[in-house]
Amino acid sequence: MTAYKDMTLDQRRAEYAALQTAFADLKAQGLKLDMTRGKPCKDQLDMVSDIFDMLKEPEDYIVDGIDIRNYGALSGLPEAKRLFANLLDCKPKQVFVGGNASLQLMYGVIDCAFIHGRLNSPRPWCKEPVVKWLCPAPGYDRHFKLTESFGFELITIPMTSTGPDMDAVEEAIKDPAVKGIWCVPKYSNPEGIIYSKDTIVRMASMKPAAPDFTIMWDNAYCIHEFDGDYVEFPDILHQCKKYGNYDMVYEFASTSKITFPGDGVACMATSEANLEDFEKWIGIQTISYDKVNQQRHVLYLQNRAHTLKLMKKHAAFMKPKFEAVLSTLDREIAPLEIASWSHPKGGYFVSFDAMPGTAKRTLALCKEAGVAMTAAGATFPYGIDPNDSNIRIAPSFPPVEDVEKAIAVFCTCVKMSALEKLGV
Amino acid sequence: MTAYKDMTLDQRRAEYAALQTAFADLKAQGLKLDMTRGKPCKDQLDMVSDIFDMLKEPEDYIVDGIDIRNYGALSGLPEAKRLFANLLDCKPKQVFVGGNASLQLMYGVIDCAFIHGRLNSPRPWCKEPVVKWLCPAPGYDRHFKLTESFGFELITIPMTSTGPDMDAVEEAIKDPAVKGIWCVPKYSNPEGIIYSKDTIVRMASMKPAAPDFTIMWDNAYCIHEFDGDYVEFPDILHQCKKYGNYDMVYEFASTSKITFPGDGVACMATSEANLEDFEKWIGIQTISYDKVNQQRHVLYLQNRAHTLKLMKKHAAFMKPKFEAVLSTLDREIAPLEIASWSHPKGGYFVSFDAMPGTAKRTLALCKEAGVAMTAAGATFPYGIDPNDSNIRIAPSFPPVEDVEKAIAVFCTCVKMSALEKLGV
């Protein structure tokens, strides 16, 4: 295969005509494939559904003297705190266990800061003339939308192969209006990058101008290797404490991709002072979370070693789908020199950088052929990718045959839009 | 028995001395009784714990084409909406089904109004110089604390035997800074009052100065009769719509006292326009609620008729406890003419009005004798009862023998504090 940039106009036209024929054939198949969201497939959910049988007898609902069906234990069951502390390598006293959504806990932290201010805030954030927020991009659209919804000004920080560009971060935090940063430190969404030790140390030792600067450390994929063994990862709370920034970070995780996206358990880990402050405000909005579901997870997951065995079983479903995507891209697209993409070993996404100016067109073509993908731009603040290049591929949900079909469609569309850009 | 007001000083002194002896005996028993919160007892929870066995096979988790374990269906399962619409006498399209806490949905409504404004808001409430909120009192402490936490100015509205004093409400809403009111319309917390038809019509037909005035209609005890049959109650959405105020009201309910306080399902009902607005903002903070638990409730509760049968079984636990409280008060306290109290037929509380200036002292004495009750003042805005009179009695949780012991202690303390006030 010849790289597109080395083709003559006639060669590109011939290639494009062939792709148009192939595209028409694909369209004629009437496909309806969905790769929009990173969610486990039905087989993965069936695999763990025996968690719902963990509690049987009336006495199973009394745990550490707490009736888990009644009100109480706002910050979570002690054993649930122990479990998450074990998964995250932190201490149970640093852990708050919530409901089924870590996003809800993240919202809670920002919402409390907005209305009441954080521990070291000069004033509630709603009283600030402007709040700015650092968004390493490409990143997670729901993170960006959350801070956008509070009217914060989103500042794009470029991602590097070792995490956010820390030079850019260190420069940005000189502005006291910059109040925080989003991070997905392990198997970042969408690139699957693991922050390097150097990045983590620089992050934990920052000296921001804002006394209430906040790291939102969304460790969503903390044990989510699908290729190879569990990769050890530094505990950010310990790192921040070491550098005198103990109150600067909130870490989040959940079992959304360990048990169920809709019926898992979410947690937050932070300093004791932050926890005390958070509980005071979160206690205004709820009396307690679903402790029965917390206890199911305690009994089912047990500890990190046991949970890692379960993650190996998830990996058996995930890996073939990622291999289908990556092997097809490596074979079909790499020689054309029109795009690049990540080769993650964990998480839920492949990040694909199409030829600048072609991401939207590529996804419009995909849609025409019945393949739904995350909207172009979604991985950038305000949904606007300045290069119109990044596309998030989420191969986890469809069966592997459908992933193969979808990625074949995708490759055709990537090629067509690149040729259109180059001129045909 | 002689009314205390008719006693001579010597008689009061003799009575007080006898009570002191009785009190010393009670203290010596080393009681540890808790009547602080309205929550079901363990037997009630055991009774409904077979709800956890409703889902067994992998196919049980696919409902109306939705995998209830995965992401999706933010506003709730269609059948869960149908169930709550049936319980509340409204329409499924008016219903949002959430997580385990109606308080969380209430917080969500106020939080969205604070940050973004409601449909007809001139500006977000956080940009208003002052927001005032009507609090019929005695009322529910968590309601008052919620609006207090946003910095709203709480305005006490007296409760009457037919609901909030509507003359006072109609006067107050002439102020455009008054943005809303809390209501527990059926078996009000703590008095157990059912709002009259006239109150409801006046409420639904209000013409507040604020275009975004909000009725928070917490129908927490909508089917919670413990004495006698289900009492029909007008649908507030229909009433508000009839008077051109369709967007003015948000109704809330939950299964916290039908199945479990910690693991029930909460819902909200409001106009379609309000729902659309709410979903837009709530979708920022969560992807979806626990639909497995929603489906358990759909299968277990089925419909109103079936749920009312279950409520009769709850009533069998509740009624003896309320009878223990009321018969003791009627026998021990009524002849002394030092206090009055409600005689509810539903809900979770008895509202007790001690001699003015004695509520705190009464509860301090109770505590000394090992009986914990809801703090005096809790039923009023800012936790301050101007008369230091109202006490909320919550007899549902302890076994009936403990309720009897606790109320005996309570009567002794009520008498002692009244005598102290009268002079001994």
Interface residues (C-beta under 8 A of the other chain):
Chain A: R37 K39 P40 K42 L45 D46 S49 F52 L55 P58 Y61 D67 I68 R69 N70 Y71 G72 G99 N100 A101 L103 Q104 Y107 G108 D111 F114 I115 H116 C126 R142 K145 L146 S149 F150 F260 P261 G262 D263 W281 I284 Q285 T286 I287 S288 Y289 D290 K291 V292 N293
Chain B: R37 K39 P40 K42 L45 D46 S49 F52 L55 P58 Y61 D67 I68 R69 N70 Y71 G72 G99 N100 A101 L103 Q104 Y107 D111 F114 I115 H116 C126 R142 K145 L146 S149 F150 G151 F260 P261 G262 D263 W281 I284 Q285 T286 I287 S288 Y289 D290 K291 V292 N293
